[in-house]
Amino acid sequence: MDYQPRTINLVVELLHPPVGNDPRPVQRLHNELFAEPAPAYAGFHVTQLGPVLSNPMALPGAVSQVAFLPDRGQFREERSGLTHEDFAERVRRVAGRSAELRHVPLFVGQTVVIHSLVNPRTSQDTRVFLRDRVLGLGEAVEPLGHPLDLVGLRLNMRPNAAPLGDEGGRAEDRASFALRIESWAQDARSLFIELAGNFGPIAVADAAQGPPQALSGPTALEGNVLATYRYLERNVLPFLARFDRRADDRRADG
């Protein structure tokens, strides 16, 4: 069953060895970006935690920014309308150049978080869909004595990859994933999906700079974002589709 996921939030966190809190390299990065025809970020300001590049947002509560902290970089696109492909490309370009300017030789880990909404085809109430079809609880919840406002499922999955030397291995196979699927308080017809992919070390320029198991180059940063979205499309949505069928179809398969 095909779904049209509506991605509302994209987050990437890049951990690296501490490099201090000097805002001047980030200001130089901002000047370089601002000279481009379509700058990735329009604004630059310094906070107590570190320098931040950001874009003004017309939608209340929307965020488009990257924060440069002493031991990590945090990219956030929340209700900004940026596609996951453009976000992945932005992470590659901005993180790669900022690492050069801030003298970051290695990202010790990358976390990619995607928040998406989907609508089941065979249920108008995702609380019932999750309670009865996915979890199979049914009347078992009656002893709780209260109506359920939120129903959810949480799964953690370890990597299942071949060694990094195997060039046929996919980035999503090397990752561990944390998956959360819940009914959405703002609209009972929508399922809220949070998928977090956790990836290992990435050397900024040359794998020789990092540990033997480190991937190399900013392209890997982009690839990990795309791999997380692929896992959402190719694994998470088909998992949901197994439960999103009419009763006659489920009986026929049983």
ABEGO torsion letter per residue (X at the ends): XBBBBBBABBBBBBBBBBAEABAAAAAAAAAAAAABABBABABBBBBAAEBBBBBBBABBGBBBBBBBBAABBBBBBBGAGBBAAAAAAAAAAAAAAAAAAAGBABBABBBBBBBBBBBBAABABAAAAAAAAAAGAEAAAAAAGBBBABBBBBBBBBBABBBAABAABBAAAABBBBBBBBBBAABAABBBBBBBBBBBBBBAABAAABBAABBBEAAAAAAAAAAAAAAAAAAAAAAAAAABBBAAAAAAAX
